[in-house]
Amino acid sequence: QYVDNPVKEDSLSKMIEYIKENTSKDAVFYGFGACYIRAGSDRSVVLDSKGAGMLIEGNQKLFVEWYKEKKYIENFNQKDLIKYLKENQVDYFVVKEKQLDLNLEKQIGNIFLYKLE
């Protein structure tokens, strides 16, 4: 189910708190609620839509690069996406569905946090 404002979803708020308290300040995240993770836990995120758009506003070259990269990975299967994220030094993957072949670090409600190793 799509949530207009993921922060209103209690599970994501609790996950952000978990991330803030239990992960390295240098950790990099990708996935569901990334712009909220950046703001709420003070952690770096990659390829988020809302945060990236605001950060690169006014820089057309960076915006085009961000858009190309976002489109490039859009149709990856899970295996290729995880490989790509690891190659780009992403430490954690946040999703709303269970990923059987990944290392689950924490589940809070319907939010899953995976450590990429």
Backbone as XML, in Angstrom:
<?xml version="1.0"?>
<chain id="A" units="angstrom">
  <residue number="1" name="GLN">
    <atom name="N" x="0.843" y="-1.184" z="0.000"/>
    <atom name="CA" x="0.000" y="0.000" z="0.000"/>
    <atom name="C" x="0.881" y="1.237" z="0.000"/>
  </residue>
  <residue number="2" name="TYR">
    <atom name="N" x="0.576" y="2.198" z="-0.859"/>
    <atom name="CA" x="1.327" y="3.434" z="-0.956"/>
    <atom name="C" x="0.936" y="4.357" z="0.195"/>
  </residue>
  <residue number="3" name="VAL">
    <atom name="N" x="1.914" y="4.937" z="0.826"/>
    <atom name="CA" x="1.669" y="5.885" z="1.911"/>
    <atom name="C" x="2.117" y="7.255" z="1.434"/>
  </residue>
  <residue number="4" name="ASP">
    <atom name="N" x="1.208" y="8.218" z="1.458"/>
    <atom name="CA" x="1.515" y="9.565" z="0.993"/>
    <atom name="C" x="2.692" y="10.169" z="1.740"/>
  </residue>
  <residue number="5" name="ASN">
    <atom name="N" x="2.694" y="10.044" z="3.037"/>
    <atom name="CA" x="3.780" y="10.563" z="3.859"/>
    <atom name="C" x="4.306" y="9.416" z="4.708"/>
  </residue>
  <residue number="6" name="PRO">
    <atom name="N" x="5.389" y="8.768" z="4.268"/>
    <atom name="CA" x="5.888" y="7.589" z="4.974"/>
    <atom name="C" x="6.223" y="7.840" z="6.436"/>
  </residue>
  <residue number="7" name="VAL">
    <atom name="N" x="6.533" y="9.081" z="6.811"/>
    <atom name="CA" x="6.886" y="9.354" z="8.197"/>
    <atom name="C" x="5.673" y="9.171" z="9.105"/>
  </residue>
  <residue number="8" name="LYS">
    <atom name="N" x="4.476" y="9.352" z="8.564"/>
    <atom name="CA" x="3.270" y="9.119" z="9.351"/>
    <atom name="C" x="3.127" y="7.634" z="9.684"/>
  </residue>
  <residue number="9" name="GLU">
    <atom name="N" x="3.777" y="6.812" z="8.916"/>
    <atom name="CA" x="3.748" y="5.381" z="9.162"/>
    <atom name="C" x="4.674" y="5.091" z="10.331"/>
  </residue>
  <residue number="10" name="ASP">
    <atom name="N" x="4.128" y="4.614" z="11.413"/>
    <atom name="CA" x="4.873" y="4.409" z="12.652"/>
    <atom name="C" x="6.095" y="3.513" z="12.461"/>
  </residue>
  <residue number="11" name="SER">
    <atom name="N" x="5.978" y="2.505" z="11.620"/>
    <atom name="CA" x="7.100" y="1.577" z="11.406"/>
    <atom name="C" x="8.320" y="2.301" z="10.851"/>
  </residue>
  <residue number="12" name="LEU">
    <atom name="N" x="8.125" y="3.211" z="9.903"/>
    <atom name="CA" x="9.251" y="3.934" z="9.331"/>
    <atom name="C" x="9.867" y="4.872" z="10.369"/>
  </residue>
  <residue number="13" name="SER">
    <atom name="N" x="9.060" y="5.537" z="11.147"/>
    <atom name="CA" x="9.582" y="6.412" z="12.201"/>
    <atom name="C" x="10.438" y="5.630" z="13.181"/>
  </residue>
  <residue number="14" name="LYS">
    <atom name="N" x="9.960" y="4.457" z="13.572"/>
    <atom name="CA" x="10.725" y="3.607" z="14.504"/>
    <atom name="C" x="12.003" y="3.102" z="13.851"/>
  </residue>
  <residue number="15" name="MET">
    <atom name="N" x="11.939" y="2.782" z="12.542"/>
    <atom name="CA" x="13.136" y="2.312" z="11.845"/>
    <atom name="C" x="14.174" y="3.428" z="11.759"/>
  </residue>
  <residue number="16" name="ILE">
    <atom name="N" x="13.733" y="4.639" z="11.493"/>
    <atom name="CA" x="14.654" y="5.770" z="11.435"/>
    <atom name="C" x="15.345" y="5.952" z="12.777"/>
  </residue>
  <residue number="17" name="GLU">
    <atom name="N" x="14.600" y="5.805" z="13.846"/>
    <atom name="CA" x="15.188" y="5.908" z="15.187"/>
    <atom name="C" x="16.203" y="4.779" z="15.412"/>
  </residue>
  <residue number="18" name="TYR">
    <atom name="N" x="15.846" y="3.568" z="14.978"/>
    <atom name="CA" x="16.775" y="2.436" z="15.093"/>
    <atom name="C" x="18.063" y="2.731" z="14.323"/>
  </residue>
  <residue number="19" name="ILE">
    <atom name="N" x="17.930" y="3.221" z="13.102"/>
    <atom name="CA" x="19.091" y="3.542" z="12.264"/>
    <atom name="C" x="19.977" y="4.572" z="12.955"/>
  </residue>
  <residue number="20" name="LYS">
    <atom name="N" x="19.362" y="5.580" z="13.500"/>
    <atom name="CA" x="20.113" y="6.652" z="14.169"/>
    <atom name="C" x="20.895" y="6.123" z="15.363"/>
  </residue>
  <residue number="21" name="GLU">
    <atom name="N" x="20.301" y="5.207" z="16.095"/>
    <atom name="CA" x="20.910" y="4.701" z="17.324"/>
    <atom name="C" x="21.844" y="3.508" z="17.110"/>
  </residue>
  <residue number="22" name="ASN">
    <atom name="N" x="21.725" y="2.814" z="15.972"/>
    <atom name="CA" x="22.433" y="1.534" z="15.829"/>
    <atom name="C" x="23.315" y="1.382" z="14.602"/>
  </residue>
  <residue number="23" name="THR">
    <atom name="N" x="23.477" y="2.437" z="13.821"/>
    <atom name="CA" x="24.353" y="2.336" z="12.651"/>
    <atom name="C" x="25.404" y="3.439" z="12.694"/>
  </residue>
  <residue number="24" name="SER">
    <atom name="N" x="26.479" y="3.210" z="12.001"/>
    <atom name="CA" x="27.573" y="4.180" z="11.927"/>
    <atom name="C" x="27.106" y="5.466" z="11.254"/>
  </residue>
  <residue number="25" name="LYS">
    <atom name="N" x="27.598" y="6.587" z="11.729"/>
    <atom name="CA" x="27.276" y="7.877" z="11.104"/>
    <atom name="C" x="27.769" y="7.929" z="9.661"/>
  </residue>
  <residue number="26" name="ASP">
    <atom name="N" x="28.716" y="7.068" z="9.303"/>
    <atom name="CA" x="29.254" y="7.018" z="7.941"/>
    <atom name="C" x="28.475" y="6.076" z="7.032"/>
  </residue>
  <residue number="27" name="ALA">
    <atom name="N" x="27.491" y="5.367" z="7.568"/>
    <atom name="CA" x="26.735" y="4.392" z="6.784"/>
    <atom name="C" x="25.939" y="5.085" z="5.671"/>
  </residue>
  <residue number="28" name="VAL">
    <atom name="N" x="25.782" y="4.370" z="4.560"/>
    <atom name="CA" x="25.057" y="4.872" z="3.395"/>
    <atom name="C" x="23.844" y="3.966" z="3.159"/>
  </residue>
  <residue number="29" name="PHE">
    <atom name="N" x="22.690" y="4.592" z="2.888"/>
    <atom name="CA" x="21.429" y="3.875" z="2.751"/>
    <atom name="C" x="20.816" y="4.083" z="1.377"/>
  </residue>
  <residue number="30" name="TYR">
    <atom name="N" x="20.008" y="3.091" z="0.972"/>
    <atom name="CA" x="19.234" y="3.179" z="-0.260"/>
    <atom name="C" x="17.897" y="2.505" z="-0.004"/>
  </residue>
  <residue number="31" name="GLY">
    <atom name="N" x="16.831" y="3.069" z="-0.560"/>
    <atom name="CA" x="15.547" y="2.385" z="-0.528"/>
    <atom name="C" x="14.409" y="3.232" z="-0.034"/>
  </residue>
  <residue number="32" name="PHE">
    <atom name="N" x="13.403" y="2.541" z="0.460"/>
    <atom name="CA" x="12.150" y="3.161" z="0.883"/>
    <atom name="C" x="12.396" y="4.226" z="1.957"/>
  </residue>
  <residue number="33" name="GLY">
    <atom name="N" x="11.798" y="5.391" z="1.776"/>
    <atom name="CA" x="11.867" y="6.450" z="2.774"/>
    <atom name="C" x="13.220" y="7.116" z="2.884"/>
  </residue>
  <residue number="34" name="ALA">
    <atom name="N" x="14.033" y="7.036" z="1.830"/>
    <atom name="CA" x="15.418" y="7.523" z="1.900"/>
    <atom name="C" x="15.517" y="8.988" z="2.305"/>
  </residue>
  <residue number="35" name="CYS">
    <atom name="N" x="14.666" y="9.836" z="1.766"/>
    <atom name="CA" x="14.764" y="11.263" z="2.114"/>
    <atom name="C" x="14.445" y="11.483" z="3.592"/>
  </residue>
  <residue number="36" name="TYR">
    <atom name="N" x="13.574" y="10.652" z="4.167"/>
    <atom name="CA" x="13.253" y="10.754" z="5.582"/>
    <atom name="C" x="14.379" y="10.172" z="6.433"/>
  </residue>
  <residue number="37" name="ILE">
    <atom name="N" x="15.011" y="9.117" z="5.920"/>
    <atom name="CA" x="16.159" y="8.536" z="6.625"/>
    <atom name="C" x="17.272" y="9.567" z="6.713"/>
  </residue>
  <residue number="38" name="ARG">
    <atom name="N" x="17.527" y="10.263" z="5.609"/>
    <atom name="CA" x="18.564" y="11.307" z="5.609"/>
    <atom name="C" x="18.272" y="12.352" z="6.678"/>
  </residue>
  <residue number="39" name="ALA">
    <atom name="N" x="17.065" y="12.851" z="6.688"/>
    <atom name="CA" x="16.710" y="13.931" z="7.611"/>
    <atom name="C" x="16.594" y="13.450" z="9.056"/>
  </residue>
  <residue number="40" name="GLY">
    <atom name="N" x="15.991" y="12.285" z="9.249"/>
    <atom name="CA" x="15.706" y="11.824" z="10.607"/>
    <atom name="C" x="16.843" y="11.140" z="11.321"/>
  </residue>
  <residue number="41" name="SER">
    <atom name="N" x="17.753" y="10.538" z="10.571"/>
    <atom name="CA" x="18.833" y="9.795" z="11.222"/>
    <atom name="C" x="20.198" y="10.406" z="10.975"/>
  </residue>
  <residue number="42" name="ASP">
    <atom name="N" x="20.233" y="11.444" z="10.149"/>
    <atom name="CA" x="21.509" y="12.107" z="9.854"/>
    <atom name="C" x="22.483" y="11.158" z="9.154"/>
  </residue>
  <residue number="43" name="ARG">
    <atom name="N" x="21.945" y="10.326" z="8.254"/>
    <atom name="CA" x="22.778" y="9.383" z="7.506"/>
    <atom name="C" x="22.717" y="9.736" z="6.025"/>
  </residue>
  <residue number="44" name="SER">
    <atom name="N" x="23.736" y="9.327" z="5.298"/>
    <atom name="CA" x="23.779" y="9.553" z="3.859"/>
    <atom name="C" x="22.888" y="8.548" z="3.151"/>
  </residue>
  <residue number="45" name="VAL">
    <atom name="N" x="22.242" y="9.011" z="2.088"/>
    <atom name="CA" x="21.429" y="8.141" z="1.244"/>
    <atom name="C" x="21.821" y="8.384" z="-0.209"/>
  </residue>
  <residue number="46" name="VAL">
    <atom name="N" x="21.545" y="7.408" z="-1.046"/>
    <atom name="CA" x="21.817" y="7.552" z="-2.473"/>
    <atom name="C" x="20.538" y="7.375" z="-3.270"/>
  </residue>
  <residue number="47" name="LEU">
    <atom name="N" x="20.458" y="8.097" z="-4.362"/>
    <atom name="CA" x="19.390" y="7.974" z="-5.345"/>
    <atom name="C" x="17.981" y="8.119" z="-4.785"/>
  </residue>
  <residue number="48" name="ASP">
    <atom name="N" x="17.820" y="8.990" z="-3.801"/>
    <atom name="CA" x="16.464" y="9.262" z="-3.362"/>
    <atom name="C" x="15.859" y="10.308" z="-4.285"/>
  </residue>
  <residue number="49" name="SER">
    <atom name="N" x="14.558" y="10.328" z="-4.375"/>
    <atom name="CA" x="13.947" y="11.252" z="-5.329"/>
    <atom name="C" x="13.747" y="12.643" z="-4.751"/>
  </residue>
  <residue number="50" name="LYS">
    <atom name="N" x="13.148" y="12.755" z="-3.603"/>
    <atom name="CA" x="12.847" y="14.080" z="-3.061"/>
    <atom name="C" x="14.109" y="14.813" z="-2.635"/>
  </residue>
  <residue number="51" name="GLY">
    <atom name="N" x="14.942" y="14.163" z="-1.844"/>
    <atom name="CA" x="16.157" y="14.806" z="-1.353"/>
    <atom name="C" x="17.119" y="15.151" z="-2.474"/>
  </residue>
  <residue number="52" name="ALA">
    <atom name="N" x="17.297" y="14.241" z="-3.407"/>
    <atom name="CA" x="18.221" y="14.482" z="-4.516"/>
    <atom name="C" x="17.754" y="15.657" z="-5.346"/>
  </residue>
  <residue number="53" name="GLY">
    <atom name="N" x="16.473" y="15.718" z="-5.619"/>
    <atom name="CA" x="15.937" y="16.821" z="-6.408"/>
    <atom name="C" x="16.205" y="18.166" z="-5.767"/>
  </residue>
  <residue number="54" name="MET">
    <atom name="N" x="16.086" y="18.221" z="-4.450"/>
    <atom name="CA" x="16.327" y="19.488" z="-3.759"/>
    <atom name="C" x="17.807" y="19.832" z="-3.724"/>
  </residue>
  <residue number="55" name="LEU">
    <atom name="N" x="18.645" y="18.815" z="-3.515"/>
    <atom name="CA" x="20.082" y="19.061" z="-3.395"/>
    <atom name="C" x="20.706" y="19.537" z="-4.701"/>
  </residue>
  <residue number="56" name="ILE">
    <atom name="N" x="20.199" y="19.032" z="-5.811"/>
    <atom name="CA" x="20.837" y="19.371" z="-7.087"/>
    <atom name="C" x="20.068" y="20.431" z="-7.862"/>
  </residue>
  <residue number="57" name="GLU">
    <atom name="N" x="19.053" y="20.986" z="-7.227"/>
    <atom name="CA" x="18.280" y="22.041" z="-7.880"/>
    <atom name="C" x="19.214" y="23.171" z="-8.318"/>
  </residue>
  <residue number="58" name="GLY">
    <atom name="N" x="19.063" y="23.566" z="-9.526"/>
    <atom name="CA" x="19.896" y="24.653" z="-10.031"/>
    <atom name="C" x="21.163" y="24.172" z="-10.711"/>
  </residue>
  <residue number="59" name="ASN">
    <atom name="N" x="21.492" y="22.895" z="-10.589"/>
    <atom name="CA" x="22.670" y="22.359" z="-11.247"/>
    <atom name="C" x="22.194" y="21.349" z="-12.289"/>
  </residue>
  <residue number="60" name="GLN">
    <atom name="N" x="21.998" y="21.826" z="-13.490"/>
    <atom name="CA" x="21.406" y="21.002" z="-14.546"/>
    <atom name="C" x="22.246" y="19.757" z="-14.842"/>
  </residue>
  <residue number="61" name="LYS">
    <atom name="N" x="23.561" y="19.883" z="-14.846"/>
    <atom name="CA" x="24.427" y="18.742" z="-15.148"/>
    <atom name="C" x="24.250" y="17.636" z="-14.108"/>
  </residue>
  <residue number="62" name="LEU">
    <atom name="N" x="24.248" y="18.004" z="-12.815"/>
    <atom name="CA" x="24.056" y="16.997" z="-11.764"/>
    <atom name="C" x="22.666" y="16.390" z="-11.825"/>
  </residue>
  <residue number="63" name="PHE">
    <atom name="N" x="21.673" y="17.216" z="-12.150"/>
    <atom name="CA" x="20.318" y="16.700" z="-12.257"/>
    <atom name="C" x="20.226" y="15.655" z="-13.361"/>
  </residue>
  <residue number="64" name="VAL">
    <atom name="N" x="20.821" y="15.919" z="-14.505"/>
    <atom name="CA" x="20.800" y="14.973" z="-15.628"/>
    <atom name="C" x="21.521" y="13.686" z="-15.250"/>
  </residue>
  <residue number="65" name="GLU">
    <atom name="N" x="22.669" y="13.801" z="-14.581"/>
    <atom name="CA" x="23.410" y="12.605" z="-14.144"/>
    <atom name="C" x="22.580" y="11.779" z="-13.164"/>
  </residue>
  <residue number="66" name="TRP">
    <atom name="N" x="21.941" y="12.466" z="-12.191"/>
    <atom name="CA" x="21.104" y="11.777" z="-11.215"/>
    <atom name="C" x="19.956" y="11.053" z="-11.910"/>
  </residue>
  <residue number="67" name="TYR">
    <atom name="N" x="19.303" y="11.716" z="-12.859"/>
    <atom name="CA" x="18.176" y="11.134" z="-13.572"/>
    <atom name="C" x="18.613" y="9.907" z="-14.385"/>
  </residue>
  <residue number="68" name="LYS">
    <atom name="N" x="19.739" y="10.010" z="-15.065"/>
    <atom name="CA" x="20.240" y="8.885" z="-15.866"/>
    <atom name="C" x="20.536" y="7.677" z="-14.974"/>
  </residue>
  <residue number="69" name="GLU">
    <atom name="N" x="21.164" y="7.924" z="-13.828"/>
    <atom name="CA" x="21.491" y="6.825" z="-12.925"/>
    <atom name="C" x="20.217" y="6.203" z="-12.358"/>
  </residue>
  <residue number="70" name="LYS">
    <atom name="N" x="19.253" y="7.023" z="-11.989"/>
    <atom name="CA" x="17.986" y="6.527" z="-11.462"/>
    <atom name="C" x="17.277" y="5.663" z="-12.514"/>
  </residue>
  <residue number="71" name="LYS">
    <atom name="N" x="17.252" y="6.131" z="-13.762"/>
    <atom name="CA" x="16.633" y="5.369" z="-14.851"/>
    <atom name="C" x="17.406" y="4.086" z="-15.148"/>
  </residue>
  <residue number="72" name="TYR">
    <atom name="N" x="18.732" y="4.163" z="-15.054"/>
    <atom name="CA" x="19.601" y="3.020" z="-15.336"/>
    <atom name="C" x="19.272" y="1.838" z="-14.425"/>
  </residue>
  <residue number="73" name="ILE">
    <atom name="N" x="19.064" y="2.097" z="-13.152"/>
    <atom name="CA" x="18.825" y="0.996" z="-12.214"/>
    <atom name="C" x="17.345" y="0.643" z="-12.055"/>
  </residue>
  <residue number="74" name="GLU">
    <atom name="N" x="16.470" y="1.437" z="-12.641"/>
    <atom name="CA" x="15.037" y="1.265" z="-12.468"/>
    <atom name="C" x="14.538" y="-0.145" z="-12.774"/>
  </residue>
  <residue number="75" name="ASN">
    <atom name="N" x="15.073" y="-0.780" z="-13.780"/>
    <atom name="CA" x="14.581" y="-2.092" z="-14.190"/>
    <atom name="C" x="15.510" y="-3.247" z="-13.817"/>
  </residue>
  <residue number="76" name="PHE">
    <atom name="N" x="16.448" y="-2.984" z="-12.910"/>
    <atom name="CA" x="17.330" y="-4.047" z="-12.437"/>
    <atom name="C" x="16.515" y="-5.101" z="-11.684"/>
  </residue>
  <residue number="77" name="ASN">
    <atom name="N" x="16.927" y="-6.353" z="-11.812"/>
    <atom name="CA" x="16.372" y="-7.355" z="-10.921"/>
    <atom name="C" x="17.094" y="-7.195" z="-9.580"/>
  </residue>
  <residue number="78" name="GLN">
    <atom name="N" x="16.638" y="-7.892" z="-8.565"/>
    <atom name="CA" x="17.205" y="-7.705" z="-7.228"/>
    <atom name="C" x="18.707" y="-7.995" z="-7.190"/>
  </residue>
  <residue number="79" name="LYS">
    <atom name="N" x="19.129" y="-9.056" z="-7.832"/>
    <atom name="CA" x="20.541" y="-9.434" z="-7.813"/>
    <atom name="C" x="21.421" y="-8.326" z="-8.413"/>
  </residue>
  <residue number="80" name="ASP">
    <atom name="N" x="21.010" y="-7.782" z="-9.548"/>
    <atom name="CA" x="21.783" y="-6.715" z="-10.187"/>
    <atom name="C" x="21.748" y="-5.425" z="-9.375"/>
  </residue>
  <residue number="81" name="LEU">
    <atom name="N" x="20.597" y="-5.134" z="-8.762"/>
    <atom name="CA" x="20.483" y="-3.936" z="-7.938"/>
    <atom name="C" x="21.423" y="-4.026" z="-6.733"/>
  </residue>
  <residue number="82" name="ILE">
    <atom name="N" x="21.423" y="-5.159" z="-6.064"/>
    <atom name="CA" x="22.280" y="-5.326" z="-4.883"/>
    <atom name="C" x="23.750" y="-5.230" z="-5.287"/>
  </residue>
  <residue number="83" name="LYS">
    <atom name="N" x="24.105" y="-5.856" z="-6.389"/>
    <atom name="CA" x="25.483" y="-5.767" z="-6.882"/>
    <atom name="C" x="25.866" y="-4.314" z="-7.147"/>
  </residue>
  <residue number="84" name="TYR">
    <atom name="N" x="24.980" y="-3.583" z="-7.803"/>
    <atom name="CA" x="25.217" y="-2.173" z="-8.117"/>
    <atom name="C" x="25.370" y="-1.346" z="-6.836"/>
  </residue>
  <residue number="85" name="LEU">
    <atom name="N" x="24.495" y="-1.583" z="-5.876"/>
    <atom name="CA" x="24.567" y="-0.838" z="-4.616"/>
    <atom name="C" x="25.879" y="-1.113" z="-3.884"/>
  </residue>
  <residue number="86" name="LYS">
    <atom name="N" x="26.277" y="-2.366" z="-3.835"/>
    <atom name="CA" x="27.547" y="-2.712" z="-3.175"/>
    <atom name="C" x="28.730" y="-2.057" z="-3.881"/>
  </residue>
  <residue number="87" name="GLU">
    <atom name="N" x="28.707" y="-2.064" z="-5.200"/>
    <atom name="CA" x="29.789" y="-1.436" z="-5.969"/>
    <atom name="C" x="29.860" y="0.068" z="-5.708"/>
  </residue>
  <residue number="88" name="ASN">
    <atom name="N" x="28.746" y="0.652" z="-5.286"/>
    <atom name="CA" x="28.679" y="2.081" z="-5.013"/>
    <atom name="C" x="28.684" y="2.381" z="-3.513"/>
  </residue>
  <residue number="89" name="GLN">
    <atom name="N" x="29.258" y="1.469" z="-2.741"/>
    <atom name="CA" x="29.490" y="1.621" z="-1.311"/>
    <atom name="C" x="28.232" y="1.896" z="-0.479"/>
  </residue>
  <residue number="90" name="VAL">
    <atom name="N" x="27.119" y="1.299" z="-0.869"/>
    <atom name="CA" x="25.905" y="1.393" z="-0.069"/>
    <atom name="C" x="25.973" y="0.295" z="0.988"/>
  </residue>
  <residue number="91" name="ASP">
    <atom name="N" x="25.698" y="0.668" z="2.233"/>
    <atom name="CA" x="25.800" y="-0.266" z="3.350"/>
    <atom name="C" x="24.483" y="-0.938" z="3.712"/>
  </residue>
  <residue number="92" name="TYR">
    <atom name="N" x="23.363" y="-0.219" z="3.511"/>
    <atom name="CA" x="22.065" y="-0.733" z="3.938"/>
    <atom name="C" x="21.011" y="-0.510" z="2.859"/>
  </residue>
  <residue number="93" name="PHE">
    <atom name="N" x="20.067" y="-1.448" z="2.811"/>
    <atom name="CA" x="18.965" y="-1.442" z="1.850"/>
    <atom name="C" x="17.676" y="-1.488" z="2.669"/>
  </residue>
  <residue number="94" name="VAL">
    <atom name="N" x="16.774" y="-0.528" z="2.481"/>
    <atom name="CA" x="15.527" y="-0.439" z="3.238"/>
    <atom name="C" x="14.363" y="-0.685" z="2.277"/>
  </residue>
  <residue number="95" name="VAL">
    <atom name="N" x="13.533" y="-1.672" z="2.607"/>
    <atom name="CA" x="12.418" y="-2.027" z="1.733"/>
    <atom name="C" x="11.179" y="-2.366" z="2.549"/>
  </residue>
  <residue number="96" name="LYS">
    <atom name="N" x="10.065" y="-2.479" z="1.826"/>
    <atom name="CA" x="8.799" y="-2.836" z="2.468"/>
    <atom name="C" x="8.395" y="-4.281" z="2.175"/>
  </residue>
  <residue number="97" name="GLU">
    <atom name="N" x="9.338" y="-5.086" z="1.694"/>
    <atom name="CA" x="9.036" y="-6.493" z="1.467"/>
    <atom name="C" x="10.248" y="-7.335" z="1.821"/>
  </residue>
  <residue number="98" name="LYS">
    <atom name="N" x="9.985" y="-8.519" z="2.304"/>
    <atom name="CA" x="11.061" y="-9.402" z="2.748"/>
    <atom name="C" x="11.900" y="-9.857" z="1.564"/>
  </residue>
  <residue number="99" name="GLN">
    <atom name="N" x="13.223" y="-9.820" z="1.739"/>
    <atom name="CA" x="14.177" y="-10.268" z="0.719"/>
    <atom name="C" x="14.882" y="-11.500" z="1.285"/>
  </residue>
  <residue number="100" name="LEU">
    <atom name="N" x="14.545" y="-12.660" z="0.797"/>
    <atom name="CA" x="15.003" y="-13.899" z="1.417"/>
    <atom name="C" x="16.504" y="-14.123" z="1.337"/>
  </residue>
  <residue number="101" name="ASP">
    <atom name="N" x="17.150" y="-13.569" z="0.320"/>
    <atom name="CA" x="18.572" y="-13.874" z="0.149"/>
    <atom name="C" x="19.485" y="-12.760" z="0.647"/>
  </residue>
  <residue number="102" name="LEU">
    <atom name="N" x="18.987" y="-11.894" z="1.515"/>
    <atom name="CA" x="19.808" y="-10.832" z="2.077"/>
    <atom name="C" x="19.892" y="-10.981" z="3.593"/>
  </residue>
  <residue number="103" name="ASN">
    <atom name="N" x="20.874" y="-10.317" z="4.183"/>
    <atom name="CA" x="21.104" y="-10.383" z="5.615"/>
    <atom name="C" x="20.208" y="-9.379" z="6.344"/>
  </residue>
  <residue number="104" name="LEU">
    <atom name="N" x="19.120" y="-9.869" z="6.927"/>
    <atom name="CA" x="18.183" y="-9.002" z="7.636"/>
    <atom name="C" x="18.817" y="-8.516" z="8.927"/>
  </residue>
  <residue number="105" name="GLU">
    <atom name="N" x="18.929" y="-7.208" z="9.057"/>
    <atom name="CA" x="19.429" y="-6.629" z="10.303"/>
    <atom name="C" x="18.294" y="-6.331" z="11.266"/>
  </residue>
  <residue number="106" name="LYS">
    <atom name="N" x="17.182" y="-5.786" z="10.723"/>
    <atom name="CA" x="16.084" y="-5.388" z="11.608"/>
    <atom name="C" x="14.789" y="-5.322" z="10.811"/>
  </residue>
  <residue number="107" name="GLN">
    <atom name="N" x="13.724" y="-5.780" z="11.435"/>
    <atom name="CA" x="12.389" y="-5.611" z="10.882"/>
    <atom name="C" x="11.545" y="-4.885" z="11.920"/>
  </residue>
  <residue number="108" name="ILE">
    <atom name="N" x="10.902" y="-3.821" z="11.491"/>
    <atom name="CA" x="9.954" y="-3.115" z="12.351"/>
    <atom name="C" x="8.676" y="-2.966" z="11.537"/>
  </residue>
  <residue number="109" name="GLY">
    <atom name="N" x="7.648" y="-3.666" z="11.958"/>
    <atom name="CA" x="6.388" y="-3.672" z="11.207"/>
    <atom name="C" x="6.634" y="-4.179" z="9.803"/>
  </residue>
  <residue number="110" name="ASN">
    <atom name="N" x="6.269" y="-3.379" z="8.817"/>
    <atom name="CA" x="6.435" y="-3.791" z="7.413"/>
    <atom name="C" x="7.684" y="-3.157" z="6.774"/>
  </residue>
  <residue number="111" name="ILE">
    <atom name="N" x="8.633" y="-2.703" z="7.593"/>
    <atom name="CA" x="9.869" y="-2.109" z="7.077"/>
    <atom name="C" x="11.021" y="-3.054" z="7.413"/>
  </residue>
  <residue number="112" name="PHE">
    <atom name="N" x="11.823" y="-3.365" z="6.386"/>
    <atom name="CA" x="12.936" y="-4.291" z="6.539"/>
    <atom name="C" x="14.250" y="-3.567" z="6.261"/>
  </residue>
  <residue number="113" name="LEU">
    <atom name="N" x="15.216" y="-3.733" z="7.146"/>
    <atom name="CA" x="16.543" y="-3.139" z="6.989"/>
    <atom name="C" x="17.544" y="-4.262" z="6.764"/>
  </residue>
  <residue number="114" name="TYR">
    <atom name="N" x="18.219" y="-4.207" z="5.609"/>
    <atom name="CA" x="19.200" y="-5.232" z="5.265"/>
    <atom name="C" x="20.581" y="-4.626" z="5.222"/>
  </residue>
  <residue number="115" name="LYS">
    <atom name="N" x="21.544" y="-5.328" z="5.802"/>
    <atom name="CA" x="22.937" y="-4.928" z="5.732"/>
    <atom name="C" x="23.539" y="-5.591" z="4.504"/>
  </residue>
  <residue number="116" name="LEU">
    <atom name="N" x="24.116" y="-4.784" z="3.629"/>
    <atom name="CA" x="24.734" y="-5.323" z="2.404"/>
    <atom name="C" x="26.177" y="-5.655" z="2.723"/>
  </residue>
  <residue number="117" name="GLU">
    <atom name="N" x="26.535" y="-6.898" z="2.511"/>
    <atom name="CA" x="27.897" y="-7.345" z="2.821"/>
    <atom name="C" x="28.533" y="-8.002" z="1.615"/>
  </residue>
</chain>
